[in-house]
């Protein structure tokens, strides 16, 4: 098993629009492999759910089935 420290795999990204968030999420979803872990941090209303909808689409899931937990 390979263990990486958080500093080795941290990505900070600011979206310029909702469409950019979806697009980034889709790109990330296509890169993810079983066992990968993604942690999202952001204020309420910052677009985390929108990004995850993009990830879902990138994984081949129905993006509209992703709902905000709040």
ROLO-890078 format. One record per residue: x negated, z, y negated of N, C-alpha, C in turn; residue in one letter. Coordinates in steps of 0.05 Angstrom, whole numbers, padded with zeros to 5 digits, always signed. Example, Ala and Ser with C-alpha at 12.3 -4.5 7.8 and 13.67 -1.06 7.14 Angstrom:
% ROLO-890078
-00264+00156+00114-00246+00156+00090-00264+00156+00066A -00257+00142+00045-00273+00143+00021-00258+00157-00001S 
//
This chain:
% ROLO-890078
-00017+00000+00023+00000+00000+00000-00018+00000-00025X -00011-00016-00044-00025-00017-00070-00009-00001-00090X -00023+00017-00103-00010+00033-00124-00024+00027-00151X -00009+00019-00170-00020+00014-00197-00011+00035-00216X -00029+00042-00234-00021+00061-00255-00003+00046-00275X +00013+00061-00289+00032+00049-00308+00017+00033-00329X -00007+00042-00336-00021+00028-00357-00031+00000-00348X -00032-00004-00322-00041-00030-00311-00019-00051-00310X +00006-00042-00312+00028-00061-00309+00050-00058-00330X +00043-00046-00352+00063-00042-00373+00067-00068-00389X +00092-00074-00395+00099-00098-00411+00117-00089-00433X +00110-00094-00458+00127-00088-00481+00136-00115-00492X +00162-00118-00496+00173-00143-00505+00196-00137-00523X +00197-00151-00545+00220-00149-00564+00234-00176-00565X +00260-00175-00561+00276-00199-00561+00283-00208-00589X +00284-00234-00593+00292-00245-00619+00322-00251-00620X +00335-00252-00596+00364-00258-00595+00375-00251-00567X +00401-00250-00565+00413-00245-00538+00406-00267-00518X +00405-00292-00527+00397-00314-00510+00368-00311-00500X +00351-00301-00517+00323-00296-00509+00322-00274-00488X +00339-00253-00491+00339-00231-00472+00348-00241-00444X +00369-00258-00444+00378-00269-00418+00356-00286-00405X +00344-00303-00421+00323-00321-00411+00299-00305-00400X +00291-00284-00415+00268-00267-00405+00276-00253-00380X +00301-00244-00378+00310-00230-00354+00310-00249-00330X +00320-00274-00334+00320-00294-00313+00291-00299-00303X +00273-00303-00322+00245-00308-00314+00234-00284-00298X +00239-00260-00307+00230-00236-00292+00243-00235-00265X +00269-00240-00263+00283-00240-00237+00270-00259-00217X +00262-00282-00226+00249-00302-00208+00222-00292-00198X +00209-00275-00214+00182-00265-00206+00183-00240-00187X +00205-00226-00188+00207-00201-00172+00208-00206-00142X +00196-00188-00128+00195-00189-00098+00205-00163-00087X +00214-00162-00062+00224-00137-00050+00203-00115-00054X +00213-00092-00062+00196-00069-00066+00186-00066-00095X +00190-00086-00112+00182-00084-00140+00200-00064-00154X +00189-00051-00174+00204-00031-00190+00202-00038-00219X +00224-00039-00233+00224-00044-00261+00239-00021-00275X +00226-00009-00294+00239+00013-00310+00243+00003-00338X +00267+00007-00348+00274-00002-00375+00279+00022-00392X +00268+00021-00416+00272+00043-00436+00281+00030-00462X +00301+00041-00474+00311+00031-00499+00335+00047-00509X +00340+00046-00534+00362+00059-00547+00389+00047-00537X +00410+00062-00540+00437+00053-00533+00442+00028-00550X +00451+00007-00537+00457-00018-00551+00433-00036-00556X +00411-00030-00543+00386-00045-00549+00384-00071-00532X +00402-00074-00512+00402-00099-00497+00392-00097-00468X +00390-00072-00458+00380-00068-00430+00399-00082-00410X +00425-00078-00414+00444-00090-00395+00443-00120-00396X +00440-00131-00419+00438-00161-00422+00413-00171-00408X +00391-00157-00411+00366-00164-00397+00371-00163-00367X +00384-00142-00357+00389-00139-00328+00408-00161-00318X +00426-00169-00334+00443-00192-00327+00426-00217-00322X +00407-00221-00339+00388-00243-00335+00372-00240-00310X +00362-00216-00305+00348-00211-00280+00365-00217-00256X +00390-00208-00257+00409-00214-00235+00411-00244-00230X +00414-00259-00252+00417-00288-00249+00391-00300-00237X +00368-00290-00246+00343-00299-00235+00339-00293-00205X +00353-00272-00196+00352-00265-00168+00374-00279-00151X +00390-00295-00165+00412-00309-00151+00438-00294-00149X +00440-00272-00164+00465-00256-00163+00483-00264-00186X +00507-00255-00186+00527-00261-00206+00522-00242-00230X +00512-00253-00252+00505-00237-00275+00528-00221-00286X +00552-00232-00285+00576-00219-00296+00583-00194-00281X +00572-00190-00257+00578-00165-00242+00561-00142-00250X +00542-00146-00268+00525-00124-00278+00540-00112-00301X +00543-00085-00300+00558-00070-00320+00540-00048-00331X +00543-00041-00356+00528-00019-00368+00538+00007-00356X +00519+00025-00350+00527+00051-00339+00538+00070-00360X +00536+00063-00386+00546+00081-00407+00575+00076-00414X 
//
